[in-house]
Amino acid sequence: PDGVVTGFLGPNGAGKSTTMRLMLGLDRGAGSTLFDGKPLIDHPHASTVVGTHLDARPFLPGRTARDHLRMLATDAKLPASRIDEVLAMVGLTEVANKRPKDFSLGMAQRLGLAGAILASPGALMLDEPANGLDPQSIQWLREFLRNYAAQGHAVLVSSHLLSEMQLMAQHVVVIARGKLVADGTIDELVSQRSDVLVRSADPARLAEAIRGAGGTADRDGDDGLAVVGMSTDDVGRVAFDSGIALRELTQRKASLEETFMELTGDGQEFAFGEAS
């Protein structure tokens, strides 16, 4: 969607990179993707429609960073001043005349992003752009992409780092085993797998009352119930109206890791480390 960062998530080998290449027409497939109503190949200046960075080092070894961007700017008929603008935006002004083959992976990622935004496209497609970045650079990337999206642009970012996507993206698309398994906001996906834990002296009678009020209640331990479809306020009100004293009433929000493990059936292929 326009105006938000969309995280494109899936286990390694699920087909994230392949899907992006199919969307851009770099690989052949049975379907098609439309950008502003038509395939990307039908746009005379594709770089103004969608900016891409799919390879960490797509640079000619003999060219400097500035040369690389100058080549892209010439193709898109952009003024030379735009090169200096984007170099400053990604923090590469001081190394503009150095060759990318000598860059760290993090610096190469920044140059790739500079090329993607050079023509101010309405959409960005980035494949694992946080790879190789240090914690400060990851935070910078997060803020940069959210600000770019906030200007009305669509940003699609693939990643296997769920913790980082939770901070960067507002919307997520999840694939597993070559199929779409989820498409929605992070809050929507997590809330669908959250429940209310309630403990009382009479869980059987409370469960009956909750079901009568439209909720779902399953036993959770000797005196507990896992309630779905009702808020803590709703459960507390049902218990009060039924004259049942409560020992505990807790909203349990599923973690992003738990949600994606359930969606994909193979959570071990995701990286669950703390976000930077």
FIDREN-184614 format. One line per 2 residues: number of its first residue (from 1); their letters; for each residue x, y, z of N, C-alpha, C, O. Coordinates in steps of 0.1 Angstrom, whole numbers. Layout:
<pts>
NUM) a) X:Y:Z:X:Y:Z:X:Y:Z:X:Y:Z | ...
</pts>
This chain:
<pts>
1) pd) 8:-12:0:0:0:0:9:13:0:20:13:5 | 3:23:-6:10:36:-6:10:42:9:1:39:16
3) gv) 21:48:12:22:55:25:27:47:37:27:52:48 | 30:34:34:35:25:45:47:17:40:48:15:28
5) vt) 54:12:50:65:2:47:58:-12:48:53:-15:59 | 59:-20:38:54:-33:38:66:-43:39:75:-43:31
7) gf) 65:-51:50:76:-61:51:72:-74:43:60:-79:45 | 81:-79:36:79:-91:28:86:-102:35:99:-103:34
9) lg) 79:-111:41:86:-120:51:84:-135:46:74:-138:40 | 93:-143:50:92:-157:47:105:-164:51:115:-158:51
11) pn) 104:-177:54:117:-185:57:126:-184:45:122:-181:34 | 139:-187:48:149:-188:37:144:-198:27:141:-209:31
13) ga) 145:-194:14:140:-204:4:126:-203:1:121:-211:-7 | 118:-194:7:104:-194:5:100:-188:-8:89:-190:-13
15) gk) 109:-180:-14:107:-174:-27:106:-159:-27:100:-153:-36 | 111:-152:-16:110:-138:-16:117:-131:-27:111:-123:-34
17) st) 130:-134:-29:138:-128:-40:132:-131:-53:132:-123:-62 | 128:-144:-55:122:-148:-68:110:-140:-71:108:-136:-82
19) tm) 101:-138:-61:89:-131:-63:92:-116:-67:85:-111:-76 | 102:-110:-61:105:-96:-65:110:-96:-79:106:-87:-87
21) rl) 118:-105:-83:123:-106:-97:112:-108:-107:112:-102:-118 | 102:-116:-103:91:-119:-112:82:-106:-113:78:-103:-124
23) ml) 80:-99:-102:73:-86:-102:79:-76:-112:72:-68:-118 | 92:-76:-112:99:-66:-120:102:-70:-134:107:-63:-142
25) gl) 98:-83:-137:100:-88:-151:114:-93:-154:117:-95:-165 | 122:-94:-143:135:-99:-145:136:-114:-147:145:-120:-154
27) dr) 126:-121:-142:124:-135:-144:110:-137:-150:101:-129:-148 | 109:-148:-158:96:-150:-165:87:-159:-156:91:-168:-149
29) ga) 74:-155:-156:64:-163:-148:51:-163:-155:49:-157:-166 | 41:-170:-150:28:-171:-156:20:-159:-154:11:-156:-162
31) gs) 22:-152:-143:14:-140:-141:21:-127:-145:31:-127:-152 | 15:-116:-140:21:-103:-143:18:-93:-132:9:-95:-124
33) tl) 27:-83:-130:25:-73:-120:24:-59:-127:31:-56:-136 | 14:-51:-123:11:-38:-129:16:-27:-120:14:-27:-108
35) fd) 23:-18:-126:28:-6:-119:20:6:-125:23:9:-137 | 12:13:-117:4:24:-123:-4:19:-135:-5:26:-145
37) gk) -9:7:-134:-18:2:-144:-12:-6:-156:-19:-10:-165 | 1:-7:-156:7:-14:-167:21:-21:-163:27:-16:-153
39) pl) 25:-31:-170:38:-38:-167:49:-28:-167:49:-18:-174 | 59:-30:-159:71:-21:-157:78:-19:-171:82:-8:-174
41) id) 78:-29:-179:85:-28:-192:79:-18:-201:85:-13:-211 | 66:-15:-199:59:-6:-207:61:9:-203:56:18:-210
43) hp) 68:11:-192:70:25:-188:83:29:-194:93:23:-193 | 83:41:-201:96:46:-207:107:48:-198:119:46:-202
45) ha) 104:53:-186:115:55:-176:111:48:-163:105:53:-154 | 114:35:-163:110:26:-152:115:31:-138:109:28:-128
47) st) 127:37:-138:133:41:-125:125:52:-118:127:54:-106 | 117:59:-126:108:69:-119:95:62:-113:88:69:-106
49) vv) 93:50:-117:81:43:-112:84:35:-100:77:35:-90 | 95:27:-101:99:19:-89:114:18:-89:121:16:-99
51) gt) 120:21:-77:134:20:-75:137:7:-68:130:2:-59 | 148:0:-73:150:-13:-68:165:-15:-63:174:-8:-67
53) hl) 166:-24:-53:180:-28:-48:178:-42:-44:174:-45:-33 | 182:-51:-53:180:-66:-51:193:-73:-49:193:-84:-44
55) da) 204:-67:-52:217:-73:-50:226:-64:-42:227:-52:-45 | 233:-69:-32:242:-61:-23:253:-54:-31:257:-43:-27
57) rp) 258:-60:-42:269:-54:-49:267:-54:-64:274:-61:-71 | 257:-46:-69:255:-46:-84:263:-36:-91:257:-29:-99
59) fl) 276:-34:-87:283:-23:-92:295:-28:-101:301:-39:-99 | 298:-20:-111:310:-23:-120:322:-20:-112:324:-9:-106
61) pg) 332:-29:-111:343:-28:-102:352:-15:-105:358:-10:-96 | 353:-11:-117:361:0:-121:356:14:-118:363:24:-119
63) rt) 343:14:-115:336:27:-114:336:32:-99:336:24:-90 | 336:45:-97:334:50:-84:319:51:-80:311:48:-89
65) ar) 317:54:-68:303:55:-64:296:66:-72:284:64:-76 | 303:77:-74:297:88:-81:294:84:-96:284:87:-102
67) dh) 304:76:-102:303:72:-115:291:63:-117:283:64:-127 | 289:54:-107:277:45:-107:264:53:-108:255:50:-116
69) lr) 263:63:-99:251:70:-99:249:79:-111:238:82:-116 | 261:84:-116:260:92:-129:255:84:-140:247:89:-148
71) ml) 258:72:-141:253:63:-152:238:61:-150:231:62:-160 | 233:59:-138:219:58:-136:212:71:-139:201:71:-144
73) at) 218:82:-135:211:95:-137:210:99:-152:200:104:-156 | 221:95:-159:220:98:-174:209:90:-180:202:95:-189
75) da) 208:77:-176:197:69:-182:183:74:-179:174:73:-187 | 182:80:-167:169:86:-163:167:100:-166:157:107:-163
77) kl) 177:106:-173:177:120:-177:176:129:-165:167:139:-165 | 184:127:-155:183:135:-142:195:144:-142:206:141:-148
79) pa) 194:156:-136:205:165:-135:216:160:-126:213:152:-117 | 228:164:-128:240:160:-120:238:163:-105:243:156:-97
81) sr) 231:174:-103:229:179:-89:222:168:-80:224:167:-68 | 214:160:-87:206:150:-80:216:139:-74:213:133:-63
83) id) 227:137:-80:237:127:-75:242:131:-62:243:123:-52 | 246:144:-61:251:149:-48:240:149:-37:243:146:-25
85) ev) 228:151:-41:217:151:-31:215:137:-25:214:135:-13 | 215:127:-34:213:113:-28:225:108:-21:224:100:-11
87) la) 237:112:-25:249:108:-18:248:113:-4:252:106:6 | 244:126:-2:243:132:11:232:125:19:233:122:31
89) mv) 221:121:12:209:115:19:213:101:25:208:98:36 | 222:94:19:226:81:24:239:81:31:245:70:35
91) gl) 245:93:33:257:94:41:270:89:34:279:84:40 | 271:91:20:282:86:13:290:97:6:298:94:-3
93) te) 288:110:10:294:121:3:309:120:4:316:122:-6 | 315:116:15:329:116:17:336:104:9:348:105:7
95) va) 328:94:5:334:83:-2:329:82:-16:330:72:-23 | 324:94:-21:317:94:-35:327:90:-46:323:85:-56
97) nk) 340:93:-44:350:91:-54:358:78:-52:368:76:-58 | 353:70:-43:360:57:-41:352:46:-48:340:48:-51
99) rp) 358:35:-50:352:24:-58:344:15:-48:349:11:-38 | 332:11:-52:324:3:-43:330:-11:-40:326:-17:-30
101) kd) 339:-15:-49:345:-29:-46:353:-28:-33:355:-39:-28 | 357:-16:-29:364:-15:-16:355:-12:-4:359:-10:7
103) fs) 342:-11:-7:332:-7:4:329:-19:12:330:-31:8 | 326:-16:25:320:-27:33:306:-30:28:301:-23:20
105) lg) 301:-41:33:287:-45:29:277:-34:32:268:-32:24 | 279:-28:44:270:-18:48:270:-6:39:260:0:36
107) ma) 282:-2:35:283:10:26:278:6:12:272:15:6 | 280:-6:8:274:-10:-5:259:-10:-5:253:-7:-15
109) qr) 253:-14:7:239:-13:8:234:1:7:224:4:1 | 241:11:13:237:25:12:238:30:-3:229:37:-7
111) lg) 248:25:-10:249:30:-24:238:24:-32:233:30:-41 | 235:11:-29:223:5:-36:210:13:-34:202:14:-43
113) la) 209:17:-21:197:25:-18:197:39:-25:187:44:-30 | 209:45:-26:210:57:-33:206:56:-48:199:64:-53
115) ga) 210:45:-54:205:42:-68:190:40:-69:184:44:-79 | 185:34:-59:170:31:-59:162:44:-58:151:45:-64
117) il) 166:54:-50:159:66:-48:162:77:-57:157:88:-57 | 172:75:-66:178:85:-74:167:93:-82:167:105:-83
119) as) 158:85:-88:148:91:-97:135:95:-89:125:97:-96 | 136:95:-76:124:98:-68:112:89:-72:101:95:-74
121) pg) 113:76:-72:102:68:-77:91:67:-67:92:70:-55 | 79:64:-72:67:62:-64:67:50:-55:60:49:-46
123) al) 76:40:-58:77:28:-51:91:24:-50:100:26:-58 | 94:17:-39:108:11:-37:106:-4:-34:96:-8:-27
125) ml) 115:-12:-40:115:-27:-37:130:-30:-33:139:-29:-41 | 131:-34:-21:145:-37:-15:145:-51:-10:137:-55:-2
127) de) 156:-58:-14:157:-72:-9:168:-73:2:180:-71:-1 | 164:-75:14:173:-76:25:182:-64:27:194:-66:27
129) pa) 177:-52:27:186:-40:27:193:-38:40:203:-30:41 | 189:-45:51:196:-43:64:208:-52:65:215:-51:75
131) ng) 210:-61:56:222:-70:57:235:-62:57:237:-54:48 | 243:-65:66:256:-59:67:257:-45:74:267:-39:75
133) ld) 245:-40:78:245:-27:85:247:-29:100:242:-38:106 | 254:-19:106:256:-19:120:243:-14:127:235:-8:120
135) pq) 242:-15:140:230:-11:147:226:4:143:214:6:141 | 235:13:143:232:27:140:226:28:126:217:36:124
137) si) 233:21:117:228:22:103:214:16:101:207:20:93 | 212:5:108:198:-1:108:188:8:112:177:9:107
139) qw) 191:15:123:181:25:128:179:37:118:168:41:116 | 190:41:112:189:51:101:181:46:90:172:53:85
141) lr) 183:34:85:175:28:74:160:28:78:152:31:70 | 157:23:90:144:22:94:137:36:93:126:37:88
143) ef) 143:46:99:137:59:98:136:65:84:126:71:81 | 147:62:76:147:67:62:135:61:55:128:69:48
145) lr) 133:48:55:122:42:48:109:46:53:99:47:45 | 107:47:66:94:51:71:91:66:66:79:69:63
147) ny) 101:74:66:99:88:61:96:88:47:87:96:42 | 103:80:39:100:79:24:86:75:22:79:80:13
149) aa) 81:65:29:68:60:28:57:70:32:47:72:26 | 61:78:42:51:88:47:49:99:37:39:106:38
151) qg) 57:100:27:55:110:16:45:105:6:43:112:-4 | 39:94:8:29:88:-1:35:77:-10:28:73:-19
153) ha) 47:73:-7:53:62:-16:50:49:-10:47:47:2 | 51:39:-18:50:25:-14:64:19:-13:72:20:-21
155) vl) 66:12:-1:79:6:1:78:-8:5:71:-12:14 | 84:-17:-3:84:-31:-1:98:-36:3:107:-34:-5
157) vs) 99:-42:15:112:-46:20:112:-61:24:103:-65:32 | 120:-69:18:121:-83:22:130:-85:33:140:-77:34
159) sh) 128:-94:42:136:-96:53:133:-110:60:122:-114:59 | 143:-115:67:140:-127:76:142:-123:90:141:-131:99
161) ll) 144:-110:93:146:-104:106:133:-99:111:129:-88:109 | 125:-108:118:112:-104:123:112:-92:132:103:-83:132
163) se) 122:-93:142:122:-82:152:124:-68:145:118:-58:150 | 132:-68:135:135:-55:128:122:-51:120:119:-39:120
165) mq) 116:-60:114:104:-57:106:93:-52:115:85:-44:111 | 92:-57:127:82:-52:137:84:-37:139:74:-30:142
167) lm) 96:-32:139:99:-18:141:98:-10:129:95:2:129 | 101:-16:117:102:-9:105:89:-8:97:85:2:92
169) aq) 82:-19:97:70:-21:88:57:-19:95:56:-21:107 | 47:-14:88:33:-13:93:25:-24:88:15:-28:94
171) hv) 28:-29:76:20:-39:69:30:-50:66:42:-48:63 | 25:-62:66:34:-74:62:27:-83:53:14:-85:53
173) vv) 34:-89:44:30:-100:35:39:-112:39:51:-110:39 | 33:-123:41:41:-135:45:39:-146:35:27:-150:31
175) ia) 50:-152:30:49:-164:22:56:-176:28:66:-174:36 | 52:-188:25:58:-200:30:56:-211:20:45:-213:16
177) rg) 66:-218:17:65:-229:8:59:-225:-6:51:-232:-12 | 62:-212:-10:58:-207:-23:44:-202:-23:39:-199:-34
179) kl) 37:-201:-11:23:-196:-11:22:-185:-2:29:-183:8 | 12:-176:-5:8:-165:4:1:-170:16:-9:-177:15
181) va) 6:-167:28:-1:-172:41:-6:-161:49:-14:-164:58 | -2:-149:47:-8:-138:55:-6:-124:47:4:-123:40
183) dg) -15:-115:49:-14:-102:43:-22:-92:52:-35:-93:51 | -16:-84:59:-23:-75:68:-13:-67:76:-1:-68:75
185) ti) -19:-58:85:-10:-51:94:-5:-60:105:-10:-71:108 | 6:-57:111:12:-65:122:2:-66:133:1:-77:139
187) de) -4:-55:137:-14:-56:148:-25:-65:145:-30:-73:154 | -30:-66:132:-41:-75:129:-36:-89:130:-43:-98:136
189) lv) -24:-92:125:-20:-106:126:-17:-111:140:-20:-122:143 | -11:-102:148:-8:-106:162:-21:-107:170:-22:-116:178
191) sq) -30:-98:168:-43:-98:176:-51:-110:174:-58:-115:182 | -50:-116:161:-58:-128:158:-53:-140:166:-60:-150:167
193) rs) -41:-139:171:-35:-150:179:-33:-147:193:-25:-153:200 | -40:-136:198:-39:-132:212:-52:-137:220:-62:-140:213
195) dv) -51:-138:233:-62:-142:241:-62:-136:255:-53:-128:258 | -72:-139:263:-73:-134:276:-72:-146:286:-79:-156:284
197) lv) -63:-146:295:-62:-156:305:-70:-152:318:-67:-141:323 | -79:-160:322:-87:-157:334:-87:-169:343:-89:-181:338
199) rs) -85:-167:356:-85:-178:365:-96:-175:376:-97:-163:380 | -103:-185:380:-114:-183:390:-116:-196:397:-110:-207:394
201) ad) -124:-195:408:-127:-207:416:-137:-217:409:-138:-228:413 | -143:-211:399:-153:-220:392:-152:-218:377:-160:-212:370
203) pa) -141:-223:371:-139:-221:357:-149:-227:347:-152:-222:337 | -155:-238:352:-166:-244:343:-178:-235:341:-183:-233:330
205) rl) -182:-229:353:-194:-220:352:-190:-207:344:-198:-202:337 | -178:-203:346:-174:-190:339:-173:-193:324:-176:-184:316
207) ae) -168:-205:321:-167:-208:306:-180:-208:300:-182:-203:289 | -190:-214:307:-204:-214:302:-209:-200:300:-216:-197:290
209) ai) -206:-191:310:-211:-177:309:-204:-170:297:-211:-162:290 | -191:-172:295:-184:-166:285:-189:-170:271:-191:-162:262
211) rg) -192:-183:270:-197:-188:257:-211:-182:254:-215:-180:243 | -219:-181:265:-232:-175:263:-231:-160:259:-241:-155:253
213) ag) -220:-154:262:-218:-139:258:-212:-138:245:-209:-127:240 | -209:-149:238:-203:-149:224:-188:-151:223:-183:-150:213
215) gt) -182:-154:235:-168:-157:234:-164:-171:233:-173:-180:234 | -152:-174:232:-147:-188:231:-138:-190:244:-129:-182:246
217) ad) -140:-201:251:-133:-204:263:-128:-218:263:-136:-227:262 | -115:-220:265:-109:-233:266:-101:-234:279:-95:-224:283
219) rd) -100:-245:285:-93:-247:297:-78:-244:295:-72:-248:285 | -73:-238:305:-58:-235:306:-54:-237:320:-54:-228:328
221) gd) -49:-249:323:-46:-253:336:-58:-257:345:-69:-258:339 | -55:-259:358:-66:-264:366:-78:-254:368:-89:-258:368
223) dg) -74:-241:370:-85:-231:372:-85:-220:362:-92:-210:364 | -78:-222:351:-77:-211:341:-85:-214:328:-88:-225:325
225) la) -88:-203:321:-95:-203:308:-87:-194:299:-83:-183:302 | -86:-199:286:-80:-190:275:-92:-186:267:-99:-194:261
227) vv) -94:-173:268:-106:-167:261:-103:-159:249:-94:-151:249 | -110:-162:238:-108:-156:225:-121:-149:221:-132:-154:223
229) gm) -120:-137:215:-132:-130:210:-137:-120:220:-148:-115:218 | -131:-118:232:-135:-109:242:-123:-102:248:-112:-108:249
231) st) -125:-89:252:-115:-82:259:-115:-85:274:-124:-92:279 | -105:-80:281:-104:-82:295:-116:-76:302:-122:-81:311
233) dd) -120:-64:297:-132:-57:302:-144:-66:301:-153:-67:310 | -146:-72:289:-157:-80:286:-158:-92:295:-168:-96:301
235) vg) -146:-99:297:-146:-111:306:-149:-107:320:-156:-114:327 | -143:-96:324:-145:-91:338:-160:-88:340:-165:-91:351
237) rv) -167:-82:330:-181:-79:332:-189:-92:333:-199:-92:340 | -186:-101:324:-193:-114:324:-192:-121:338:-201:-126:344
239) af) -180:-121:343:-177:-127:356:-185:-120:367:-191:-126:376 | -185:-107:367:-192:-99:377:-207:-101:376:-213:-104:387
241) ds) -212:-101:364:-227:-104:363:-231:-118:367:-242:-120:371 | -221:-127:366:-224:-141:370:-220:-144:385:-223:-155:389
243) gi) -215:-134:391:-212:-135:405:-200:-144:408:-199:-152:418 | -190:-144:398:-179:-153:399:-166:-144:403:-163:-135:395
245) al) -160:-147:414:-148:-140:417:-136:-145:409:-134:-157:407 | -128:-135:405:-116:-138:396:-103:-138:404:-102:-130:414
247) re) -94:-147:401:-81:-147:407:-71:-140:398:-60:-135:403 | -73:-141:385:-64:-135:376:-72:-131:363:-80:-139:359
249) lt) -68:-120:357:-74:-115:344:-63:-108:337:-59:-97:340 | -58:-115:326:-46:-110:319:-48:-110:304:-52:-121:299
251) qr) -45:-99:297:-45:-99:283:-31:-105:278:-21:-101:282 | -32:-116:270:-20:-122:265:-19:-119:250:-26:-124:242
253) ka) -9:-111:247:-7:-107:233:4:-116:227:15:-117:232 | 1:-123:216:11:-132:210:22:-123:205:21:-112:200
255) sl) 34:-129:206:46:-122:200:46:-124:185:40:-133:180 | 54:-115:179:55:-116:164:61:-130:160:58:-136:150
257) ee) 71:-134:168:77:-147:166:67:-159:166:67:-167:157 | 59:-159:176:49:-169:178:39:-169:166:35:-179:160
259) tf) 35:-157:162:26:-155:151:32:-161:138:25:-168:131 | 44:-158:135:50:-162:123:54:-177:123:53:-184:112
261) me) 57:-182:134:60:-197:135:47:-204:132:47:-215:125 | 36:-199:137:23:-205:134:19:-204:119:14:-213:113
263) lt) 22:-192:114:18:-190:100:26:-198:90:21:-204:80 | 39:-200:93:48:-206:83:50:-221:86:54:-229:77
265) gd) 48:-225:99:50:-239:102:64:-242:104:68:-254:105 | 73:-232:103:88:-235:104:95:-223:109:103:-217:101
267) gq) 92:-219:121:98:-207:126:113:-207:127:119:-196:128 | 119:-218:128:134:-219:129:141:-213:118:153:-209:119
269) ef) 135:-211:107:141:-205:95:141:-190:96:147:-183:87 | 134:-184:106:135:-170:108:146:-166:118:150:-175:125
271) af) 150:-154:117:159:-149:127:151:-141:138:145:-131:135 | 152:-145:150:144:-139:161:153:-130:170:148:-127:181
273) ge) 164:-126:166:173:-118:175:167:-105:178:158:-100:171 | 172:-98:188:167:-85:191:170:-75:180:180:-75:174
275) as) 160:-66:178:162:-55:168:172:-45:174:174:-43:186 | 179:-39:164:189:-29:169:182:-15:171:189:-6:174
</pts>
